[in-house]
Amino acid sequence: MAADTVSALGLAGRRAAVGVEVMMMLLSGVLLGFLAGLFAFRVKSRWCPRCGEPTHAMPPVEGNR
């Protein structure tokens, strides 16, 4: 009977280890995808690098809203 409890605890420990490994793989993949998205995202130049003025003219606001 003692051998049954030892083997049951070993199986539960292995299942927990597999669960942790799967969670680490998923989190690593999510982090890698997030970082790839950050590096791939390109923002158009909105400001002049020398003076800081906007490069595109803002349209005038017409009337009160």
CNS distance restraints for C-alpha pairs under 8 A (distance, minus, plus):
assign (resid   1 and name CA) (resid   5 and name CA) 6.80 0.50 0.50
assign (resid   2 and name CA) (resid   6 and name CA) 6.37 0.50 0.50
assign (resid   3 and name CA) (resid   7 and name CA) 6.20 0.50 0.50
assign (resid   4 and name CA) (resid   8 and name CA) 6.06 0.50 0.50
assign (resid   5 and name CA) (resid   9 and name CA) 6.07 0.50 0.50
assign (resid   6 and name CA) (resid  10 and name CA) 6.21 0.50 0.50
assign (resid   7 and name CA) (resid  11 and name CA) 6.21 0.50 0.50
assign (resid   8 and name CA) (resid  12 and name CA) 6.27 0.50 0.50
assign (resid   9 and name CA) (resid  13 and name CA) 6.11 0.50 0.50
assign (resid  10 and name CA) (resid  14 and name CA) 6.22 0.50 0.50
assign (resid  11 and name CA) (resid  15 and name CA) 6.21 0.50 0.50
assign (resid  12 and name CA) (resid  16 and name CA) 6.19 0.50 0.50
assign (resid  13 and name CA) (resid  17 and name CA) 6.18 0.50 0.50
assign (resid  14 and name CA) (resid  18 and name CA) 6.16 0.50 0.50
assign (resid  15 and name CA) (resid  19 and name CA) 6.14 0.50 0.50
assign (resid  16 and name CA) (resid  20 and name CA) 6.23 0.50 0.50
assign (resid  17 and name CA) (resid  21 and name CA) 6.19 0.50 0.50
assign (resid  18 and name CA) (resid  22 and name CA) 6.15 0.50 0.50
assign (resid  19 and name CA) (resid  23 and name CA) 6.20 0.50 0.50
assign (resid  20 and name CA) (resid  24 and name CA) 6.14 0.50 0.50
assign (resid  21 and name CA) (resid  25 and name CA) 6.20 0.50 0.50
assign (resid  22 and name CA) (resid  26 and name CA) 6.21 0.50 0.50
assign (resid  23 and name CA) (resid  27 and name CA) 6.10 0.50 0.50
assign (resid  24 and name CA) (resid  28 and name CA) 5.96 0.50 0.50
assign (resid  25 and name CA) (resid  29 and name CA) 6.15 0.50 0.50
assign (resid  26 and name CA) (resid  30 and name CA) 6.21 0.50 0.50
assign (resid  27 and name CA) (resid  31 and name CA) 6.08 0.50 0.50
assign (resid  28 and name CA) (resid  32 and name CA) 6.04 0.50 0.50
assign (resid  29 and name CA) (resid  33 and name CA) 6.09 0.50 0.50
assign (resid  30 and name CA) (resid  34 and name CA) 6.10 0.50 0.50
assign (resid  31 and name CA) (resid  35 and name CA) 6.17 0.50 0.50
assign (resid  32 and name CA) (resid  36 and name CA) 6.09 0.50 0.50
assign (resid  33 and name CA) (resid  37 and name CA) 6.14 0.50 0.50
assign (resid  34 and name CA) (resid  38 and name CA) 6.32 0.50 0.50
assign (resid  35 and name CA) (resid  39 and name CA) 6.27 0.50 0.50
assign (resid  36 and name CA) (resid  40 and name CA) 6.02 0.50 0.50
assign (resid  37 and name CA) (resid  41 and name CA) 6.00 0.50 0.50
assign (resid  45 and name CA) (resid  55 and name CA) 7.54 0.50 0.50
assign (resid  46 and name CA) (resid  54 and name CA) 5.75 0.50 0.50
assign (resid  46 and name CA) (resid  55 and name CA) 5.52 0.50 0.50
assign (resid  46 and name CA) (resid  56 and name CA) 6.99 0.50 0.50
assign (resid  47 and name CA) (resid  52 and name CA) 5.31 0.50 0.50
assign (resid  47 and name CA) (resid  53 and name CA) 5.46 0.50 0.50
assign (resid  47 and name CA) (resid  54 and name CA) 4.45 0.50 0.50
assign (resid  47 and name CA) (resid  55 and name CA) 5.29 0.50 0.50
assign (resid  48 and name CA) (resid  52 and name CA) 4.81 0.50 0.50
assign (resid  48 and name CA) (resid  53 and name CA) 5.45 0.50 0.50
assign (resid  48 and name CA) (resid  54 and name CA) 6.30 0.50 0.50
assign (resid  48 and name CA) (resid  55 and name CA) 6.04 0.50 0.50
